[in-house]
Amino acid sequence: MALPFLPANQLSRRTGIDYHDIELFKDVNPLDWEDWHWQMKNRIRSKEALAKVINLTKEEEMGIRKASGKLGLAITPHLATLMDPNDPNCPVRRQFVALAAEFQTSPHEMSDPCAEDRDSPVPGLVHRYPDRVLFLATESCAAYCRHCTRRRLVGDHSATAAPSKFEQAFEYIRANRKIRDVLISGGDPFMLEDDNLEEILKNLRSISHVEFLRIGTRIPVSLPQRINEKFIKMLKKYSPIWLSIHFNHPKEINKRTKLACDMLSDNGFPLGSQTVLLRGINDKPYVMRRLMHELLEIRVRPYYIYQCDPVKGTAHFRTPVAAGINIIEKMRGHTSGYAVPTYVIDGPGGGGKIPVSPNYMLSQAKGKYVLRNYRGKIYTYIE
Ligand SMILES: *Cc1c(COP(=O)(O)O)cnc(C)c1O
C-alpha cells in the first residue's frame, strides 16, 4: 500500500521561506523577529499588507473584505513565511486567509454547534464531563483559523479584563470536588502575558482536587517566538502541564516550530496534537500520515483528529465522515501505533467527543469474536 509523496510545494520539511526573502520583512532585525510582541504588532491585518506577501485571488480578496469586523484577518509574520505566494491551495493560506465561501451558511450549521454556552455554569467555563472542565482563558489568538469552532467568541476584543473576571470560575472549581482535570483553552491561553497566565495557573494549582492541568494552544505553529526562556521558567513552576497543540499540516512543522516544541519537551511538558480534518488541506491519508510521522519526530503524540464542526460558514472545509474513517483505516496497523490519533465527532448539541473508527469486529456471539485485521484477514478469538 504505497501512498504517494507530498508535492514539493506543500512540503517544507522544516524549512519554510527565509523571512529576508519576503519583501515586506526583508529589513527586519533578527532580534525583532524573535520578539513575540514584535510579531504580534506586525501581524498582517489588511488586504493591502497581505497582497505584499502573496498573490491574492479574487476569492480571497472578497473573503478578506467580508471578514473585516467579523473574525478578522490576522496572520503573524512567522506564518507568512509558510505561505506559498503563488499557490491558492497552499494549506497554510487556506487555513488563515478568508474566502468568500465563508459567508455562506449551510443547512445544519450553527453558531455554537457543541452547545458550549448551554453547558456553561459560570462565565468562561464549560462543564460537560463529570471530572473535567474547559476553562476559556482568553478570546484572542495570534492568528485566526478560518475553520474556528469558537468563532462566535474569538477575536481581538479590547477588553482584556482584570484577572478577577475568573473568580467565579475558580470558585466553581473549588466547590466541585469531582473536577480533577482543567483544560485551559480559549482563544489561545499562550496569548496572555506571563503574569496573567501565571495568575490562572497559580489559582488552579492551589485547588487540591485539581490533579491534571492541560493547555490547548496553537502558538508553536502560529507564534513559536512566544515560547521563550522566561515563559518556560514560569510555566515550569506549575508542572506537570500537558499541552495539546493544534497542528493540521506537515508544512506547519518548520525548524522554528520544532525548536519551540523541543524547548517545551526538554523542560518536561508532554505534548499532544489536535488536528481538524479539513477538505483540500489534510483529507488525504498520505498527508495525514506524513503529519503524524513528523509530529512524532518532534515528540508530539497525535491525540485527536476532529471532524470539522458544523459551525456557520465552514461548509467548504467539511469532508464526509468516510474520509476520516478512511484515514484511520490507512494508518492503524500500517504504521506505528503512536502515530494514530483517535478520530472523533463532537456530538452536535453537546454530546461531547464521540470516537468514530473503522469496524474491526465482524461479529460477536457466545464468547466468539470474529475480527478482521488491518489487511482484511479474518481471525476468531474464543473467550
Ligand atoms: C474536549 C473537551 C474536554 C476534554 O476532553 P478529553 O477527551 O478529555 O480530551 C473537556 N470539556 C469539553 C467541554 C471539551 O470540549
PDBQT file of the ligand as one rigid body, heavy atoms in Angstrom, charges set to zero:
ROOT
HETATM    1  C1  LIG A 401     -12.706  18.352  24.572  1.00  0.00    +0.000 C 
HETATM    2  C2  LIG A 401     -13.323  18.761  25.818  1.00  0.00    +0.000 A 
HETATM    3  C3  LIG A 401     -12.812  18.314  27.042  1.00  0.00    +0.000 A 
HETATM    4  C4  LIG A 401     -11.645  17.363  27.142  1.00  0.00    +0.000 C 
HETATM    5  O1  LIG A 401     -11.940  16.122  26.571  1.00  0.00    +0.000 OA
HETATM    6  P1  LIG A 401     -10.861  14.951  26.559  1.00  0.00    +0.000 P 
HETATM    7  O2  LIG A 401     -11.474  13.869  25.741  1.00  0.00    +0.000 OA
HETATM    8  O3  LIG A 401     -10.637  14.558  27.990  1.00  0.00    +0.000 OA
HETATM    9  O4  LIG A 401      -9.606  15.499  25.936  1.00  0.00    +0.000 OA
HETATM   10  C5  LIG A 401     -13.444  18.740  28.191  1.00  0.00    +0.000 A 
HETATM   11  N1  LIG A 401     -14.510  19.550  28.154  1.00  0.00    +0.000 NA
HETATM   12  C6  LIG A 401     -15.028  19.986  26.993  1.00  0.00    +0.000 A 
HETATM   13  C7  LIG A 401     -16.248  20.861  27.014  1.00  0.00    +0.000 C 
HETATM   14  C8  LIG A 401     -14.453  19.613  25.782  1.00  0.00    +0.000 A 
HETATM   15  O5  LIG A 401     -14.966  20.056  24.626  1.00  0.00    +0.000 OA
ENDROOT
TORSDOF 0
